[in-house]
Amino acid sequence: MPNGQVTVPSGSPVLVVPANTQRLSLIIFNNGSSFIYLGGDSSITSSTGLPVDSLTPYYEDSGGQRTYLGDYYATSENSTNDVRYWERIR
């Protein structure tokens, strides 16, 4: 099961979890001190992304159905954040 850590800088979107056609579920955990913003491509901003608060997880689970299989990008508005992920695959 793939897992890892990514440093998400302020104002510069980075790839947190690459696309995976075998993905069944995913947890992205914001282990940083400020909000991160998630999106499906590198154009993500704090205005367009899904906000995830400090020390808060984001869950994606197929529940037996299809889940989002594409890239997950993140950016931060105020500071650099430590972001962790865990992915369950087939």
C-alpha positions as CSV (number, residue, x, y, z in Angstrom):
1,M,0.0,0.0,0.0
2,P,1.6,3.2,-1.2
3,N,2.2,5.9,1.4
4,G,4.5,8.9,1.8
5,Q,5.2,12.5,2.9
6,V,5.2,15.6,0.8
7,T,6.2,19.2,1.7
8,V,3.6,21.6,0.4
9,P,5.0,25.1,0.1
10,S,3.0,28.4,0.2
11,G,1.6,29.5,-3.2
12,S,3.3,26.8,-5.3
13,P,1.1,23.7,-6.1
14,V,2.9,20.3,-5.8
15,L,1.8,16.8,-6.7
16,V,0.9,15.0,-3.4
17,V,-0.4,11.7,-4.8
18,P,0.0,10.7,-8.4
19,A,-2.8,9.2,-10.5
20,N,-3.4,5.4,-9.9
21,T,-5.9,3.3,-11.8
22,Q,-5.7,0.7,-9.0
23,R,-6.8,3.1,-6.2
24,L,-9.6,1.9,-3.9
25,S,-9.2,4.5,-1.1
26,L,-7.0,7.3,0.0
27,I,-6.2,9.3,3.1
28,I,-4.4,12.7,2.8
29,F,-3.5,14.1,6.2
30,N,-2.5,17.7,6.7
31,N,0.2,17.4,9.4
32,G,1.1,21.1,9.0
33,S,0.1,24.2,10.9
34,S,-2.2,25.9,8.4
35,F,-4.8,25.1,5.7
36,I,-3.9,23.2,2.6
37,Y,-6.0,23.3,-0.6
38,L,-6.5,20.1,-2.7
39,G,-7.3,19.9,-6.4
40,G,-6.9,17.7,-9.5
41,D,-4.2,19.7,-11.3
42,S,-1.4,22.1,-10.9
43,S,-3.6,25.2,-11.4
44,I,-5.0,24.8,-7.8
45,T,-5.1,27.9,-5.7
46,S,-6.5,28.7,-2.2
47,S,-9.5,30.2,-4.0
48,T,-10.3,27.1,-6.1
49,G,-9.1,24.2,-4.0
50,L,-10.8,22.1,-1.3
51,P,-9.6,23.4,2.1
52,V,-8.2,20.9,4.6
53,D,-7.5,22.4,8.0
54,S,-4.3,21.8,10.0
55,L,-4.1,18.3,11.6
56,T,-7.1,17.1,9.6
57,P,-7.5,14.2,7.2
58,Y,-9.2,14.1,3.8
59,Y,-10.8,10.7,3.0
60,E,-11.6,9.2,-0.4
61,D,-13.1,5.8,-0.4
62,S,-14.8,3.9,-3.2
63,G,-17.1,1.9,-1.0
64,G,-17.2,-0.7,-3.7
65,Q,-17.7,1.8,-6.4
66,R,-15.2,3.9,-8.4
67,T,-13.2,6.6,-6.7
68,Y,-11.2,9.5,-8.2
69,L,-8.1,7.9,-9.8
70,G,-6.3,11.1,-10.9
71,D,-3.6,13.2,-9.5
72,Y,-4.0,15.1,-6.2
73,Y,-2.2,18.5,-6.0
74,A,-2.0,20.7,-3.0
75,T,-1.0,24.3,-2.2
76,S,-0.8,26.3,1.0
77,E,-1.7,29.9,1.6
78,N,0.5,30.9,4.6
79,S,3.2,28.5,5.3
80,T,5.0,25.3,4.3
81,N,3.0,22.2,5.4
82,D,3.9,18.6,6.0
83,V,1.3,16.4,4.2
84,R,1.1,12.6,4.5
85,Y,-0.9,10.1,2.5
86,W,-1.9,6.4,2.5
87,E,-3.4,4.7,-0.5
88,R,-5.2,1.4,-0.6
89,I,-4.9,-0.3,-4.0
90,R,-6.1,-3.5,-5.7
